[in-house]
Amino acid sequence: MKIKKFNIIAKNVIDIEIKSLKKLKQNINISFEKAVKAILNCKNGKIVISGTGKSGIIGKKISSTFSSIGIPSFFVDAGACSHGDLGVISSNDVVILISNSGESEELKNIIHYIKRNKKIILIGIVSKKNSILYKSANVKLLIPNVKEADPAGIVPTSSTIIQLSIGDALAIATMEQRNFSKLDFKKFHPSGALGVKLKTVEDLMVIKNEIPFIYEYNSMKVGLKIISKKNLGTLIVQNKKGKTIGIITDGDIKRASNKYGNIKNARIKDIMSKKPISIEKNTLAVEALTIMNSKKITGLCVHSKKNYNKTIGFLHIHNILKANIQ
């Protein structure tokens, strides 16, 4: 048996699929804008995605992507719709049907059902202009006929790649129009590795009575008791207006001890470092860790919006490491 050069085969497959994506890019037109607007205008309904075979698998992924960015969506198998599942489609929905040929028997029952309910918007992702899906769709997303990547040209490869890409493009265009942010995305991904990456400073910081606040004219005798009680190795110094004006860390205490000897009677104001670094509460925790590493510090004051001098929390490096953020 002659061993083929598998790397060459892999590169050839990728080249063919890249050419398919380039053809898809050239096909993007006003119909794409209409599809995005239809999805955005679906306020009281949901996005229902359907297909069969490999197109169905692609549809499941697209539906999952929509759900992950806060757009109510689910996939229903086109075959199952012929046996009772048509009931999941309601009058305010947008239905996206995906089919290379646009002539699958399973799709026809869905199309006929939608035609009887004029309020349902049908978006067709299809490559055949003369197909029933293309002719019936309210929004026609015509994808190009492309060469499949296998030698016989029969295995769904390039055709499914462009179906997936047009679905991703719809999701991202909708996402950007809705100004969907990292914080919004985080709501739908609370667990797993992605959830860890999206944790914010607010998720991990200590708050209220746990913050080691001290008045600037207190003595270090008082300060040492607070450090021992709060167990953060830090004091956040405030003036009489409750504004943060300084910070005392282990390093400040060591320097003061070398300078004064017994520091218990020293004023907090005389030992603190001025203008402590503060970070906005919605900052990603991984960004906070980067700041700590670059500044060689172990804690950050936390503020809300632009109220830099109003400390609402304190983030210690141990809080970050405990959350398994690296």
C-alpha positions in Angstrom: 0.0 0.0 0.0 1.4 3.3 -1.1 1.3 5.9 1.7 -0.1 9.2 0.5 1.2 12.5 1.6 -1.5 13.4 4.1 -0.2 16.9 4.7 -0.7 17.7 1.1 -4.2 16.3 1.2 -5.0 18.4 4.2 -3.7 21.6 2.6 -5.6 20.9 -0.5 -8.9 20.5 1.5 -8.2 23.8 3.2 -7.5 25.5 -0.1 -10.7 24.3 -1.6 -12.7 25.5 1.4 -11.0 28.9 1.5 -12.0 29.4 -2.2 -15.6 28.5 -1.1 -15.5 31.2 1.6 -14.2 33.7 -0.9 -17.1 33.0 -3.2 -19.5 33.4 -0.2 -18.0 36.7 0.6 -18.7 38.0 -2.9 -22.3 36.9 -2.5 -23.1 39.0 0.6 -25.6 41.7 -0.5 -28.7 43.5 0.6 -30.5 40.2 1.5 -28.0 39.8 4.3 -29.0 43.1 5.8 -32.7 42.2 5.5 -32.0 38.9 7.4 -30.2 40.8 10.2 -33.1 43.3 10.5 -35.6 40.5 10.6 -33.7 38.9 13.5 -33.4 42.2 15.3 -37.1 42.9 14.9 -38.1 39.6 16.4 -39.0 41.1 19.8 -41.8 38.8 20.9 -40.8 35.6 19.3 -37.8 33.4 18.9 -35.4 32.3 16.2 -36.2 28.8 15.1 -33.5 27.1 12.9 -34.1 23.8 11.0 -32.5 21.6 8.5 -31.7 18.0 7.8 -28.5 15.9 7.6 -25.3 17.9 7.8 -27.3 21.1 7.3 -29.2 20.2 10.4 -25.9 19.8 12.4 -24.8 23.2 11.2 -28.2 24.6 12.2 -27.7 23.3 15.8 -24.4 25.2 16.0 -25.9 28.4 14.7 -28.8 28.2 17.1 -26.4 27.7 20.0 -24.5 30.7 18.9 -27.6 32.9 18.9 -28.6 31.7 22.3 -25.1 32.4 23.6 -25.5 36.1 22.7 -28.9 36.5 24.3 -31.2 35.8 21.3 -33.8 33.2 22.2 -33.2 30.4 19.6 -33.5 26.7 19.3 -33.1 24.0 16.6 -35.8 21.7 15.5 -35.1 18.8 13.2 -37.0 19.1 9.9 -37.9 15.5 10.0 -39.4 15.8 13.4 -41.6 18.6 12.2 -43.5 16.2 10.0 -44.4 14.2 13.2 -45.8 16.9 15.5 -42.9 19.3 16.2 -44.4 22.0 13.9 -46.2 23.2 17.1 -43.0 24.7 18.4 -43.1 27.4 15.7 -45.4 30.3 16.6 -46.7 33.3 14.8 -44.1 35.8 16.0 -41.1 33.7 15.2 -38.4 34.0 12.6 -37.6 30.6 11.0 -34.2 30.0 9.3 -34.2 27.0 7.0 -30.8 25.7 5.9 -30.5 23.4 2.8 -28.0 23.1 0.0 -30.6 22.0 -2.5 -33.6 23.7 -1.0 -35.7 20.7 -2.1 -35.6 18.3 0.8 -38.9 16.6 1.4 -38.7 17.3 5.1 -38.5 21.0 4.5 -41.7 21.2 2.4 -44.0 20.6 5.4 -42.3 23.4 7.3 -42.6 25.7 4.3 -46.3 25.0 3.8 -47.0 25.5 7.5 -45.2 28.9 7.4 -47.1 30.0 4.3 -50.4 29.4 6.2 -49.2 31.8 8.9 -48.3 35.1 7.3 -46.7 36.5 10.5 -43.8 34.1 10.4 -40.7 35.4 8.7 -38.9 32.7 6.7 -35.1 33.1 6.0 -33.8 30.6 3.5 -30.1 29.7 3.3 -29.9 27.8 0.1 -27.7 27.5 -3.1 -30.5 26.7 -5.7 -32.5 29.6 -7.1 -35.1 27.3 -8.6 -35.8 25.5 -5.4 -39.0 25.6 -3.3 -37.1 27.1 -0.4 -35.6 29.9 -2.4 -39.0 30.8 -4.0 -40.8 30.6 -0.7 -38.4 32.5 1.6 -39.2 36.1 2.7 -35.5 36.7 2.9 -33.4 34.8 0.4 -29.8 34.2 1.4 -28.4 32.6 -1.7 -25.1 30.9 -1.0 -22.8 29.9 -3.9 -22.5 26.4 -5.4 -19.1 25.3 -4.3 -16.8 22.4 -5.0 -16.7 19.8 -2.2 -13.3 19.0 -0.8 -13.3 15.3 -1.5 -12.0 13.8 -4.8 -15.5 12.7 -5.9 -17.1 16.0 -4.9 -19.9 14.4 -2.9 -19.0 14.7 0.8 -20.6 17.8 2.4 -17.5 19.8 3.3 -17.2 23.2 1.5 -21.0 23.5 1.4 -21.3 23.1 5.2 -18.4 25.4 5.8 -20.2 28.3 4.0 -23.5 27.5 5.7 -21.8 27.8 9.1 -20.0 31.0 8.1 -23.2 32.8 6.9 -24.8 31.7 10.2 -21.8 33.1 12.2 -22.0 36.3 10.2 -25.7 36.7 11.0 -25.0 36.2 14.7 -22.1 38.6 14.9 -23.8 41.3 12.9 -26.8 41.1 15.2 -24.5 41.1 18.3 -22.7 44.2 17.2 -25.9 46.1 16.4 -27.3 45.3 19.9 -24.0 46.4 21.5 -23.7 43.0 23.2 -20.6 43.2 25.5 -18.3 40.9 27.3 -20.4 41.4 30.5 -23.6 40.5 28.6 -21.8 37.4 27.2 -20.7 36.4 30.7 -24.4 36.1 31.9 -24.9 33.2 29.5 -21.5 31.5 30.3 -21.3 31.3 34.1 -19.3 28.1 34.3 -16.4 26.3 32.7 -13.2 27.7 31.3 -15.0 30.5 29.5 -16.9 31.5 32.6 -13.5 31.8 34.5 -12.1 34.0 31.8 -15.1 36.3 31.9 -15.1 36.8 35.7 -14.9 40.4 36.6 -13.2 42.2 39.5 -16.7 42.7 41.1 -17.2 38.9 41.2 -14.1 38.4 43.3 -13.5 41.5 45.4 -14.2 41.8 49.1 -16.9 44.4 50.0 -18.4 46.5 52.7 -17.2 45.4 56.2 -14.5 43.2 54.8 -12.6 46.1 53.3 -9.8 47.2 55.6 -10.7 50.9 55.8 -8.9 53.2 58.3 -9.1 57.0 59.0 -5.9 58.9 58.0 -5.4 60.4 61.5 -5.7 57.0 63.4 -2.5 55.5 64.8 -0.8 52.5 63.5 -1.7 50.7 66.7 -5.3 50.8 65.4 -4.1 50.0 61.9 -2.3 46.8 63.1 -5.4 45.5 64.7 -7.4 46.0 61.5 -4.7 44.3 59.4 -4.8 41.3 61.8 -8.6 41.2 61.8 -9.2 41.6 58.0 -6.2 39.3 57.1 -5.4 41.1 53.8 -2.1 42.6 54.8 -3.4 46.0 53.7 -5.1 49.2 54.9 -7.2 51.5 52.7 -6.8 55.0 54.0 -9.7 57.5 53.9 -10.1 61.1 54.8 -13.1 62.5 56.7 -15.1 62.7 53.5 -14.8 59.0 53.0 -12.5 59.4 50.0 -9.6 57.0 49.5 -6.3 58.9 49.7 -3.7 56.2 50.4 -2.8 52.6 51.1 -0.6 50.8 53.6 0.9 47.5 52.7 3.4 45.2 54.3 6.1 47.0 52.4 5.1 50.4 53.8 5.1 48.9 57.3 8.6 47.5 56.9 9.9 50.8 55.6 8.3 52.7 58.4 9.7 50.3 61.0 13.2 50.8 59.7 12.7 54.5 59.8 10.8 55.0 63.1 11.5 51.8 65.1 8.3 51.4 67.1 5.5 52.5 64.7 2.4 51.9 67.0 2.1 55.6 67.8 2.8 56.9 64.3 -0.1 58.4 62.3 -1.5 56.4 59.4 -1.2 59.5 57.2 2.6 59.6 57.8 3.1 56.0 56.7 0.7 55.5 53.8 1.6 55.5 50.1 -0.5 58.1 48.3 -2.7 57.6 45.3 -3.2 53.9 45.4 -4.0 52.1 42.1 -7.8 51.7 41.7 -9.6 49.6 39.1 -13.1 49.7 37.8 -15.4 47.0 39.1 -16.4 45.7 35.6 -12.8 45.1 34.6 -12.0 41.4 33.8 -10.2 39.7 36.6 -7.5 38.5 34.3 -6.7 42.2 33.4 -6.5 43.0 37.1 -4.0 40.2 37.5 -1.9 41.6 34.7 -1.9 45.0 36.4 -0.8 43.4 39.7 2.0 41.5 38.0 3.3 44.6 36.1 3.2 46.9 39.1 4.5 44.1 41.4 1.6 44.6 43.9 -0.7 42.2 45.6 -3.9 44.2 45.8 -6.1 46.8 44.1 -8.7 49.2 45.3 -12.0 48.9 43.3 -14.3 51.8 42.2 -17.4 52.1 40.1 -17.5 54.1 36.8 -15.3 57.2 37.2 -15.5 57.5 41.0 -11.8 56.8 41.4 -11.6 58.0 45.0 -14.7 56.1 46.3 -13.5 52.6 47.1 -16.3 50.1 47.0 -14.2 46.9 47.1 -10.7 45.5 47.5 -9.2 42.8 45.3 -6.3 40.7 46.6 -4.2 38.5 44.4 -5.3 35.5 46.5 -8.9 36.2 45.4 -7.8 35.8 41.8 -5.6 32.8 42.3 -8.4 31.1 44.3 -10.7 31.5 41.3 -8.1 29.7 39.2 -7.5 32.8 37.0 -4.0 32.8 35.4 
